């Protein structure tokens, strides 16, 4: 999804799902986990995704397939939610709804996802120290996702939401190059 109208649609449906989960005293973490699993299946199964997004196929046929695939595997709230998306012709927003719902659940649980890229694999001690420092600075529980990219030469690149802190040697070299060209 790229446009703001689609983002707004996804946000509204995500908020509605969260309200529905709370009203029914369902386990938010469990619903979120199931939502992520369904999203993964849709991402890996282009046939299923195409079927559910195809405007030629009737809503009833799509809902039948959803029922057969998900009954006894996921919460009925989620099954009915997906059927609602199909009825309202909003299934195209499913992936973004899932992403927004996940972010809202993280917010409820005071969790901040942080992506750290380093030139070499970080050992557990470094990861724990990084989590501790970020947790203190952000006053949140940190969920660290690490990546290795040898192109950065040394240092770290830390991404928190839309903020990037680039402390890599590659970045420093690029900055020095810009200064020399001036």
Residue frames as qw, qx, qy, qz and C-alpha x, y, z in Angstrom:
[[0.000, 0.889, 0.459, 0.000, 0.00, 0.00, 0.00],
 [0.493, 0.111, 0.010, 0.863, 1.36, 3.32, -0.90],
 [0.056, -0.535, -0.189, -0.822, -1.28, 5.96, -0.78],
 [0.080, -0.140, 0.568, -0.807, -2.61, 7.68, 2.30],
 [0.696, -0.098, -0.097, -0.704, -6.25, 6.75, 1.57],
 [0.821, 0.021, -0.567, -0.059, -5.35, 3.05, 1.70],
 [0.341, 0.166, -0.666, 0.642, -3.33, 3.66, 4.87],
 [0.371, -0.169, 0.285, -0.867, -6.31, 5.36, 6.46],
 [0.824, -0.058, -0.325, -0.460, -8.54, 2.43, 5.50],
 [0.704, 0.082, -0.660, 0.251, -6.07, -0.03, 7.01],
 [0.081, 0.203, -0.555, 0.803, -5.77, 2.04, 10.20],
 [0.584, -0.167, 0.084, -0.790, -9.55, 2.19, 10.65],
 [0.878, -0.030, -0.407, -0.249, -9.96, -1.55, 10.15],
 [0.537, 0.174, -0.669, 0.484, -7.04, -2.29, 12.45],
 [0.170, -0.213, 0.439, -0.856, -8.57, -0.07, 15.15],
 [0.756, -0.119, -0.116, -0.633, -11.93, -1.78, 14.66],
 [0.808, 0.052, -0.586, 0.044, -10.33, -5.21, 15.03],
 [0.290, 0.193, -0.639, 0.686, -8.55, -4.14, 18.20],
 [0.440, -0.186, 0.243, -0.844, -11.82, -2.81, 19.64],
 [0.843, -0.034, -0.333, -0.421, -13.58, -6.03, 18.72],
 [0.655, 0.129, -0.677, 0.309, -10.88, -8.13, 20.36],
 [0.035, 0.181, -0.557, 0.810, -11.09, -6.06, 23.54],
 [0.610, -0.150, 0.017, -0.778, -14.91, -6.12, 23.63],
 [0.904, -0.022, -0.352, -0.241, -14.84, -9.91, 23.42],
 [0.573, -0.679, 0.448, -0.100, -12.07, -10.21, 26.04],
 [0.944, 0.292, -0.056, 0.144, -10.01, -12.16, 23.54],
 [0.690, -0.472, 0.209, 0.508, -6.25, -12.54, 23.87],
 [0.303, 0.908, -0.124, -0.261, -4.76, -9.66, 21.89],
 [0.203, -0.607, 0.725, 0.255, -1.36, -11.37, 21.63],
 [0.547, 0.119, 0.826, 0.073, -2.95, -14.55, 20.29],
 [0.518, 0.770, 0.342, -0.146, -5.01, -12.65, 17.70],
 [0.112, 0.879, -0.369, -0.280, -1.89, -10.74, 16.65],
 [0.366, -0.369, 0.829, 0.209, 0.07, -13.96, 16.28],
 [0.573, 0.391, 0.720, 0.014, -2.69, -15.52, 14.20],
 [0.374, 0.889, 0.092, -0.247, -2.94, -12.39, 12.07],
 [0.060, -0.737, 0.603, 0.301, 0.81, -12.54, 11.37],
 [0.484, -0.074, 0.860, 0.143, 0.55, -16.24, 10.45],
 [0.554, 0.648, 0.515, -0.085, -2.26, -15.56, 7.99],
 [0.215, 0.912, -0.201, -0.285, -0.27, -12.68, 6.49],
 [0.275, -0.518, 0.764, 0.268, 2.73, -15.00, 6.05],
 [0.562, 0.254, 0.784, 0.071, 0.58, -17.60, 4.30],
 [0.453, 0.832, 0.281, -0.158, -0.81, -14.94, 1.96],
 [0.029, 0.849, -0.432, -0.303, 2.67, -13.61, 1.20],
 [0.288, -0.362, 0.857, 0.228, 4.04, -17.08, 0.44],
 [0.406, 0.344, 0.841, 0.102, 0.96, -18.37, -1.38],
 [0.097, 0.228, -0.270, -0.931, 0.39, -16.16, -4.38],
 [0.223, -0.270, -0.826, -0.442, -2.44, -18.44, -5.58],
 [0.251, -0.600, -0.706, 0.281, -4.45, -17.93, -2.39],
 [0.125, -0.497, -0.113, 0.851, -3.72, -14.21, -2.34],
 [0.106, 0.064, -0.547, -0.828, -4.75, -13.87, -5.99],
 [0.227, -0.422, -0.856, -0.193, -7.92, -15.88, -5.37],
 [0.228, -0.648, -0.573, 0.446, -8.99, -13.71, -2.43],
 [0.078, -0.512, 0.055, 0.854, -8.18, -10.50, -4.32],
 [0.104, 0.139, 0.747, 0.642, -9.82, -11.51, -7.60],
 [0.353, 0.190, 0.200, -0.894, -12.90, -9.31, -8.25],
 [0.546, 0.075, -0.611, -0.568, -14.43, -11.93, -10.58],
 [0.406, -0.146, -0.887, 0.165, -14.74, -14.53, -7.80],
 [0.446, -0.678, -0.337, -0.477, -17.84, -14.08, -5.67],
 [0.215, -0.584, 0.500, -0.602, -17.58, -12.97, -2.05],
 [0.883, -0.237, 0.172, -0.366, -19.42, -16.14, -1.00],
 [0.921, 0.257, -0.239, 0.169, -16.83, -18.39, -2.68],
 [0.304, 0.584, -0.477, 0.582, -14.02, -16.45, -1.04],
 [0.490, -0.493, 0.398, -0.599, -15.68, -16.67, 2.38],
 [0.982, -0.055, -0.034, -0.176, -16.22, -20.43, 1.92],
 [0.750, 0.381, -0.382, 0.384, -12.52, -20.91, 1.24],
 [0.029, -0.584, 0.463, -0.667, -11.61, -18.75, 4.26],
 [0.764, -0.365, 0.225, -0.482, -13.92, -20.81, 6.47],
 [0.987, 0.087, -0.136, 0.013, -12.54, -24.12, 5.24],
 [0.601, 0.474, -0.403, 0.502, -8.93, -23.00, 5.62],
 [0.046, 0.481, -0.451, 0.751, -9.20, -21.28, 8.98],
 [0.758, -0.450, -0.106, -0.461, -11.96, -23.02, 10.96],
 [0.911, -0.403, -0.046, 0.079, -10.58, -24.60, 14.15],
 [0.741, 0.179, -0.096, 0.641, -7.18, -23.01, 13.41],
 [0.173, 0.210, -0.152, 0.950, -7.77, -19.35, 14.27],
 [0.102, 0.351, 0.593, -0.718, -10.11, -17.39, 16.50],
 [0.251, 0.638, 0.712, 0.152, -13.63, -16.91, 15.12],
 [0.023, -0.871, -0.114, 0.477, -13.22, -13.14, 15.59],
 [0.181, -0.510, 0.555, 0.632, -10.45, -13.20, 13.01],
 [0.276, 0.255, 0.855, 0.358, -12.39, -15.41, 10.60],
 [0.142, 0.809, 0.561, -0.101, -15.37, -13.06, 10.77],
 [0.117, -0.793, 0.134, 0.582, -13.08, -10.06, 10.39],
 [0.231, -0.226, 0.715, 0.620, -11.59, -11.48, 7.19],
 [0.208, 0.519, 0.804, 0.204, -15.08, -12.23, 5.88],
 [0.029, 0.878, 0.293, -0.376, -16.03, -8.61, 6.62],
 [0.171, -0.584, 0.428, 0.668, -13.02, -7.40, 4.64],
 [0.226, 0.124, 0.840, 0.477, -14.17, -9.58, 1.74],
 [0.126, 0.725, 0.676, -0.049, -17.77, -8.31, 1.97],
 [0.031, -0.912, -0.104, 0.396, -16.62, -4.67, 2.08],
 [0.735, 0.601, 0.037, 0.311, -14.11, -5.24, -0.75],
 [0.149, -0.917, 0.336, -0.151, -11.26, -4.22, 1.54],
 [0.957, -0.190, 0.132, 0.175, -9.24, -7.44, 1.50],
 [0.620, 0.623, -0.124, 0.460, -6.54, -5.63, -0.48],
 [0.125, -0.801, 0.312, -0.495, -5.67, -3.87, 2.81],
 [0.914, -0.361, -0.179, -0.037, -5.12, -7.07, 4.80],
 [0.761, 0.119, -0.262, 0.581, -1.31, -6.93, 4.91],
 [0.108, 0.485, -0.179, 0.849, -1.26, -3.28, 5.98],
 [0.660, -0.568, -0.088, -0.484, -4.01, -3.92, 8.55],
 [0.921, -0.218, -0.246, 0.209, -1.87, -6.70, 9.99],
 [0.545, 0.276, -0.237, 0.756, 1.19, -4.43, 10.14],
 [0.192, -0.557, 0.086, -0.804, -0.73, -1.62, 11.84],
 [0.815, -0.475, -0.181, -0.278, -2.39, -4.02, 14.29],
 [0.843, -0.045, -0.298, 0.445, 1.04, -5.42, 15.21],
 [0.281, 0.383, -0.210, 0.855, 2.36, -1.89, 15.83],
 [0.478, -0.567, -0.036, -0.670, -0.68, -1.07, 17.98],
 [0.904, -0.351, -0.246, 0.003, -0.19, -4.23, 20.05],
 [0.664, 0.138, -0.288, 0.677, 3.48, -3.32, 20.51],
 [0.042, -0.514, 0.102, -0.851, 2.42, 0.15, 21.64],
 [0.722, -0.529, -0.158, -0.417, -0.04, -1.33, 24.15],
 [0.924, -0.277, -0.153, 0.215, 2.74, -3.52, 25.54],
 [0.205, -0.931, 0.258, 0.158, 5.30, -0.67, 25.56],
 [0.795, -0.071, 0.448, 0.404, 7.48, -2.51, 23.03],
 [0.266, 0.847, -0.243, -0.390, 9.74, -0.72, 20.57],
 [0.910, 0.220, 0.245, 0.253, 11.13, -2.65, 17.61],
 [0.068, -0.868, 0.377, 0.316, 14.67, -1.64, 16.77],
 [0.910, 0.380, 0.037, 0.161, 16.63, -2.83, 13.75],
 [0.332, -0.799, 0.426, 0.264, 20.41, -2.93, 14.11],
 [0.858, 0.493, -0.076, 0.125, 22.72, -3.56, 11.18],
 [0.442, -0.749, 0.447, 0.210, 26.38, -4.36, 11.82],
 [0.419, 0.630, -0.608, -0.241, 29.31, -5.51, 9.71],
 [0.317, 0.162, -0.928, 0.109, 29.65, -8.71, 11.76],
 [0.606, -0.483, -0.597, -0.208, 27.27, -10.80, 13.84],
 [0.240, -0.632, 0.366, -0.639, 26.75, -9.23, 17.29],
 [0.376, -0.020, -0.887, 0.268, 27.39, -11.53, 20.24],
 [0.421, -0.644, -0.632, -0.093, 24.79, -11.93, 22.98],
 [0.441, -0.475, -0.303, 0.699, 26.67, -9.64, 25.38],
 [0.105, -0.051, 0.231, 0.966, 26.66, -6.77, 22.85],
 [0.277, -0.450, -0.645, -0.552, 23.00, -7.36, 22.02],
 [0.476, -0.622, -0.587, 0.206, 22.07, -7.30, 25.71],
 [0.337, -0.376, -0.134, 0.853, 24.06, -4.10, 26.33],
 [0.030, -0.137, -0.429, -0.892, 22.43, -2.47, 23.32],
 [0.380, -0.557, -0.678, -0.294, 18.96, -3.53, 24.49],
 [0.464, -0.560, -0.467, 0.503, 19.70, -2.20, 27.98],
 [0.219, -0.241, 0.050, 0.944, 20.91, 1.20, 26.71],
 [0.166, -0.251, -0.539, -0.786, 18.06, 1.60, 24.22],
 [0.420, -0.572, -0.704, -0.036, 15.52, 0.53, 26.82],
 [0.371, -0.510, -0.335, 0.700, 16.84, 3.17, 29.21],
 [0.101, -0.127, 0.243, 0.956, 16.91, 5.92, 26.55],
 [0.298, -0.222, -0.579, -0.725, 13.48, 5.15, 25.06],
 [0.390, -0.084, 0.599, -0.694, 11.81, 3.99, 28.29],
 [0.838, 0.183, -0.134, -0.496, 10.40, 0.99, 26.41],
 [0.789, -0.170, 0.586, 0.074, 10.90, -2.74, 26.19],
 [0.238, 0.647, -0.528, -0.497, 13.16, -3.31, 23.20],
 [0.891, 0.204, 0.405, -0.004, 12.65, -5.98, 20.57],
 [0.103, -0.698, 0.524, 0.476, 15.93, -6.14, 18.72],
 [0.874, 0.432, 0.222, 0.020, 16.20, -7.33, 15.12],
 [0.342, -0.667, 0.474, 0.462, 19.79, -7.74, 13.97],
 [0.793, 0.606, 0.069, 0.008, 21.12, -7.79, 10.43],
 [0.603, -0.432, 0.389, 0.546, 24.62, -8.30, 9.07],
 [0.576, 0.807, 0.110, 0.073, 25.88, -6.21, 6.16],
 [0.748, -0.246, 0.133, 0.602, 29.64, -6.36, 5.54],
 [0.387, 0.634, 0.257, 0.619, 29.37, -3.35, 3.19],
 [0.265, -0.939, -0.087, -0.201, 29.12, -0.98, 6.17],
 [0.491, 0.543, -0.519, 0.441, 32.74, -1.98, 7.04],
 [0.365, -0.130, -0.707, 0.591, 32.37, -1.33, 10.80],
 [0.199, -0.031, 0.247, -0.948, 30.02, 0.33, 13.27],
 [0.179, 0.415, 0.865, -0.216, 26.24, 0.16, 13.49],
 [0.235, -0.211, -0.344, -0.884, 23.14, 1.42, 11.75],
 [0.056, 0.303, 0.819, -0.485, 20.20, 1.69, 14.15],
 [0.245, -0.287, -0.475, -0.795, 16.64, 2.11, 12.85],
 [0.048, 0.348, 0.748, -0.563, 13.82, 3.06, 15.21],
 [0.409, 0.725, 0.455, -0.316, 10.56, 3.56, 13.31],
 [0.572, 0.782, 0.140, 0.204, 11.46, 6.14, 10.64],
 [0.172, -0.923, 0.343, 0.016, 14.60, 7.37, 12.43],
 [0.919, 0.227, -0.149, 0.287, 18.02, 6.13, 11.31],
 [0.350, -0.859, 0.357, 0.108, 21.22, 6.57, 13.29],
 [0.878, 0.422, -0.135, 0.181, 24.08, 5.70, 10.96],
 [0.408, -0.811, 0.415, 0.068, 27.33, 5.19, 12.87],
 [0.936, 0.156, 0.234, 0.211, 28.91, 3.02, 10.18],
 [0.458, -0.455, 0.376, 0.664, 32.39, 3.52, 8.83],
 [0.371, 0.392, 0.638, 0.549, 30.98, 3.49, 5.30],
 [0.019, -0.913, -0.398, -0.090, 28.76, 6.47, 6.20],
 [0.396, -0.798, 0.108, 0.441, 31.72, 8.33, 7.73],
 [0.490, -0.105, 0.544, 0.673, 33.77, 7.74, 4.57],
 [0.229, 0.648, 0.596, 0.416, 30.90, 9.05, 2.43],
 [0.194, -0.947, -0.217, 0.136, 30.64, 12.16, 4.62],
 [0.475, -0.571, 0.316, 0.590, 34.41, 12.76, 4.34],
 [0.440, 0.228, 0.623, 0.605, 34.18, 12.37, 0.56],
 [0.075, 0.857, 0.468, 0.203, 31.40, 14.98, 0.42],
 [0.335, -0.880, 0.005, 0.336, 33.51, 17.39, 2.49],
 [0.513, -0.313, 0.469, 0.647, 36.52, 16.95, 0.21],
 [0.359, 0.489, 0.621, 0.496, 34.45, 17.60, -2.92],
 [0.054, -0.924, -0.353, 0.140, 33.15, 20.94, -1.57]]
